[in-house]
Amino acid sequence: MSITLFTHNDCNLHNPDPNHPESPARIDAINDQIIRSGLDYVLVREQASKATIEDIYRVHDRHYVDELFAKQPAEGHIWLDPDTPMTADTLPSALMAAGANINAIDKVMGHENHQAFCAVRPPGHHATRSQAMGFCIFNNIAVGARYAMEAYQLDRIAIIDFDVHHGNGTEDIFKNDPRVLFCSSYQQQLFPFVDEDNNSDHIISVGLPPGCKSLEWREAVYQQWLPRLDDFKPQLILISAGFDGHIEDEMSQFLLTEDDYFWVTDHLKRLADKHCQGRIVSTLEGGYDESALGRSVVAHLKGLLGSQDF
């Protein structure tokens, strides 16, 4: 068994400020730790391809998308919100990040490798239908989900978001679409400062307090996500894989470790094996301490493989 890893050098074009936490160094840190771990020999690396404008229109408001292309600067950068800069190279990176998710959907739906990981940036889960925010331009995981519905006629897709910041953009896009079961965990009273009472039969958002430790987080996932996912019987599992809840990451006050990311991924793999022939596509969201990010991605990949023995 192996994992297909999608990435592309264009994902590193978006680089407006060397001091911005969402930097190309994140992808370098992941690659360094993969090589150090010895996992490279069970990965099949493939080059991503760009999403088309029609792929983006499936998820985002046309006016929003067209305005982004119209305002793209020829040099320097502008700010789409207080956290999200845009340069002449931002849209090529964002289209590649979204496109990798489409490539990964095609791979797991038709290939012997039923697990794929997209090592891409900029991230996507804060991008709403009509707004860039929180480092995110296009909602990568949502682009993949909508494509899977159209190309493969899927009507039960689970999106799991364990980033420490709530995936408000993904919730906004699918809040009225029961074909998607959206399960998220996040630190309360942290960006994007969402309304924490929006749960429904297909939106399960678990807010936890600052200082949340492994046991508290695992209990919440075990009790609130896993039974609902089992009942939903997903035809495909998509993961918004954010690692900024790590104890070494200064973006939050969660106290998670690499073992927690292995644990949750291992449980999701078991559900995928049970319900959808093991089909999982995971895409990078947050994670800003480079060492912790690299180690956490390695643990996540081991979870996709179902073994820590690498």
RAMO-V551009 format. One record per run of one state. SS is the DSSP state (H for helix, E for strand, C for the rest). FROM is the first residue (numbers start at 1). LEN is the number of residues. If there is no record, write none. Layout:
SS & FROM & LEN
SS & FROM & LEN
This chain:
C & 1 & 2
E & 3 & 5
C & 8 & 1
H & 9 & 4
C & 13 & 12
H & 25 & 13
C & 38 & 1
H & 39 & 4
E & 43 & 5
C & 48 & 5
H & 53 & 5
C & 58 & 4
H & 62 & 10
C & 72 & 5
E & 77 & 5
C & 82 & 2
E & 84 & 4
C & 88 & 2
H & 90 & 21
C & 111 & 4
E & 115 & 4
C & 119 & 14
E & 133 & 1
C & 134 & 2
E & 136 & 1
C & 137 & 3
H & 140 & 13
C & 153 & 4
E & 157 & 5
C & 162 & 6
H & 168 & 7
C & 175 & 5
E & 180 & 8
C & 188 & 15
E & 203 & 6
C & 209 & 4
E & 213 & 1
H & 214 & 19
C & 233 & 3
E & 236 & 6
C & 242 & 4
E & 246 & 1
C & 247 & 8
E & 255 & 2
C & 257 & 1
H & 258 & 18
C & 276 & 4
E & 280 & 5
C & 285 & 5
H & 290 & 16
C & 306 & 5
